[in-house]
Amino acid sequence: MGGTRCLGVAAAADGGLHQGIDAIRREQQLPAAFPAEVEQAAAHAAAAPRLPDLDRTDIALVTIDPAGAMDLDQALHVERRGDGYRVHYAIADVAAFLRPGDAIDLEAHHRGETLYGADVKIPLHPKRLSEGAASLLPDQVRPALLWTMDLDGTGEGVVVDVRRALVRSRARFDYAGVQADVDCGRADPMWDVLREIGMLRKRREQDRGGISLPLPEQEMDERSGRWTLDYRARHPVEDWNEQISLLTGMAAAHLMREGGVGLLRTLPPPPSWMLQRLRRGAKALRLDWPEDLAYQDFIRSLDPNDPKAIAMMVTCTTLLRGAAYVAFHGEPPENAGHWALASEYTHVTAPLRRLVDRYTGEVCLSLCAGRPVPDWVTSALPTLPATMQRSAQRAGRFERAVIDLAEALTLAPRVGEEFDGSIVEVEKDKSRGVAMLRELAIEAPVQGDSPLPLGEGVSLRLVEADPGTRVVRFELATP
């Protein structure tokens, strides 16, 4: 379930972007490198991981990720099985490379998750692990948590099992390459099976009233000294692949509820005012959202290739801000569902990039094996929600600052120009608020000498776009 959007750089970035990101890292006191003792521990761990006895290198697993990715958390293989399907999903076994309380573990608890901004990455674990010994790179034998899930003909899970195993990925694929092969009919038959499963899971999602927000990637492009900021629509194969991750997270949540121990990812229903704000944003972008059309059905109606629709999807991430983690040991908590997915759910598929997944994976391993969850896991569960909340706030600040920088770089040459837009939010003093800019498909702060007309179309003048301060400011243009 997407909760953030990545900012990619489509062309070689100049110093302005990188200098700006370096300034953000200093301002926010983000780590630039791992301490020497952590790197030393990672080197020892990479050379001597704890390997499982079970060998499943016979499974023809592959990875599919953004082009150039090296921190490969997941490898999959899907096949038809009778009237249904079998899904093998291997997840990198980070716990094979560290011990509770060692230098790598303590640093991971400090960081919480990998941070992303443009072409900069601040990793959760040292690269010799996250992009090396622990990553499910092709033609390498790796320790993994191997999920095996059998689905019926409707895509509903009927059997789930997870155990430690040695695996080997046969190949590394990227989304654009696979999609091109699918579109021209030369793809491996396994991708056709993934499409079937993905479509069935999407149908089940719709039937239960859920929606997985298909977040696009925002890209910067620098040509002839001028920046542009655009959105890249997702490839369909990204949605099919995401459904496997969601399936695994739901299966993990089911195991935890049945076993009476674990940690769930929760999201409450949004307040009505937030949905009304989104409706104003849709109106500003001239997207049709009838009053009787539910949010989930509106998202499904959007054309993923329309820049305005993509901007709308990004705006809808505001509904995810109430997401949290809830730990339990005993009776499962009330109101522990995920509103957007209309299901119980947990994060379990990205342990190289997210601390909590190492713990949830360990819980599921124990429950499937019928043995007690290790003490190092149960003792950490109560503190993990706060740890992950801090890391999510840090990641959000970093991402927001990088996007502010990107928007300021893009708009700096256009100070003084006027743009059409609509007011989607007004602050208490009525003279300040937020506007959705139609041409740029972004939201930006705006102020006026008189009360801002909430929900109405306006003309806005760009009065400031400073990459140094990352401030972009509009004013109501004089009629």
Secondary structure, 3 states (H helix, E strand, C coil): CCCCCCEEECCCCCHHHHHHHHHHHHHCCCCCCCCHHHHHHHHHHHHCCCCCCCECCCCCEEEEECCCCCCCCEEEEEEEECCEEEEEEEEECHHHHCCCCCHHHHHHHHHCECEEECCEEECCCCHHHHHHHCCCCECCEEEEEEEEEEECCCCCEEEEEEEEEEEEEEEEEEHHHHHHHHHHCCCCHHHHHHHHHHHHHHHHHHHCCCCCCCCCEEEEEEECCEEEEEEECCCHHHHHHHHHHHHHHHHHHHHHHHHCEEEEEEECCCCHHHHHHHHHHHHHCCCCCCCCCCHHHHHHHCCCCCHHHHHHHHHHHHHHCCCEEEEEECCCCCCCCECCCCECCCCCCCCCCECHHHHHHHHHHHHHHCCCCCHHHHCCHHHHHHHHHHHHHHHHHHHHHHHHHHHHHHHHHHCCCEEEEEEEEECCCCCEEEEEECCCCEEEEEECCCCCCECCEEEEEEEEEECCCCEEEEEECCC
